[in-house]
């Protein structure tokens, strides 16, 4: 038998959560919840969801909209896991991707491929990226000994 304290193992691995100002990376949790809600809305009521963004949905596209909703739910789980485990690398990558969102959505709006209300999603995405970036930049103050 080997001594359980003789080397690294999952049993004695440190918890990878890195502190943020409020104890948890709330911006990542919030974004995960928002994408989960959007995915659930698309999966269960694609016509109503599309109508909310003034985007007509052809009846033949309904199965694809529902499938996209399920994919959004799966995508949002990565944000929940990153929040639970403190995966800062994933959080940093999400900041870069979410900063690109208003650029891409803006181009689609300007070319007439998306209605104007979609710009709101891009701006929300950018605000979330700024929030996550601020949380990642925060460091706990060291305690004086």
ZAMARGU-4260 file (C-alpha; in steps of 0.2 Angstrom, whole numbers, plus 5000, padded with zeros to 4 digits):
<rodrens>
0) 5000/5000/5000 | 5005/5018/4997 | 5004/5032/5009 | 4990/5043/5004 | 5000/5059/5009
5) 5015/5054/4999 | 5010/5064/4983 | 4997/5074/4974 | 4980/5067/4972 | 4962/5072/4969
10) 4959/5069/4987 | 4971/5082/4993 | 4971/5094/4978 | 4967/5112/4983 | 4951/5120/4978
15) 4954/5131/4962 | 4942/5145/4966 | 4951/5162/4965 | 4943/5175/4976 | 4933/5189/4968
20) 4926/5205/4976 | 4911/5196/4982 | 4917/5179/4984 | 4911/5172/4968 | 4913/5177/4950
25) 4896/5184/4949 | 4898/5191/4931 | 4901/5173/4925 | 4886/5167/4935 | 4875/5180/4928
30) 4880/5177/4910 | 4878/5159/4912 | 4860/5162/4919 | 4856/5174/4905 | 4862/5162/4891
35) 4853/5148/4900 | 4837/5158/4900 | 4839/5163/4882 | 4842/5144/4877 | 4827/5139/4887
40) 4816/5152/4879 | 4822/5147/4861 | 4820/5128/4865 | 4802/5130/4872 | 4795/5145/4863
45) 4805/5149/4847 | 4792/5160/4839 | 4789/5171/4854 | 4807/5173/4857 | 4811/5178/4839
50) 4796/5190/4840 | 4803/5199/4855 | 4819/5203/4845 | 4808/5208/4830 | 4816/5193/4820
55) 4803/5183/4810 | 4805/5165/4811 | 4800/5154/4797 | 4790/5139/4802 | 4803/5128/4793
60) 4817/5135/4804 | 4808/5130/4821 | 4817/5114/4824 | 4834/5123/4821 | 4829/5137/4833
65) 4824/5124/4846 | 4841/5115/4843 | 4850/5131/4845 | 4841/5134/4861 | 4847/5117/4867
70) 4865/5122/4862 | 4864/5138/4871 | 4859/5129/4887 | 4874/5117/4884 | 4886/5133/4881
75) 4879/5141/4897 | 4885/5126/4907 | 4903/5130/4904 | 4900/5147/4912 | 4892/5139/4927
80) 4907/5127/4929 | 4919/5141/4927 | 4910/5150/4941 | 4910/5135/4952 | 4928/5131/4949
85) 4936/5148/4947 | 4943/5144/4930 | 4951/5161/4926 | 4958/5156/4909 | 4940/5152/4903
90) 4934/5169/4911 | 4948/5178/4902 | 4944/5170/4885 | 4925/5175/4888 | 4930/5193/4890
95) 4939/5193/4873 | 4925/5184/4864 | 4911/5195/4872 | 4920/5211/4867 | 4919/5205/4849
100) 4900/5202/4850 | 4895/5221/4848 | 4907/5222/4833 | 4899/5207/4824 | 4881/5211/4829
105) 4884/5229/4824 | 4891/5223/4807 | 4875/5212/4804 | 4864/5226/4809 | 4872/5238/4798
110) 4871/5226/4783 | 4853/5224/4786 | 4855/5205/4791 | 4848/5208/4809 | 4835/5220/4816
115) 4842/5235/4827 | 4836/5227/4843 | 4850/5215/4842 | 4862/5229/4846 | 4856/5228/4863
120) 4862/5211/4865 | 4879/5216/4859 | 4880/5231/4871 | 4874/5219/4886 | 4888/5207/4881
125) 4901/5221/4881 | 4895/5227/4898 | 4896/5209/4904 | 4914/5208/4897 | 4919/5224/4907
130) 4911/5217/4923 | 4921/5201/4921 | 4937/5210/4917 | 4935/5220/4933 | 4932/5205/4943
135) 4947/5196/4936 | 4958/5212/4939 | 4953/5212/4958 | 4965/5205/4970 | 4962/5202/4988
140) 4972/5213/5000 | 4985/5204/5010 | 4982/5203/5028 | 4996/5212/5039 | 5004/5199/5050
</rodrens>
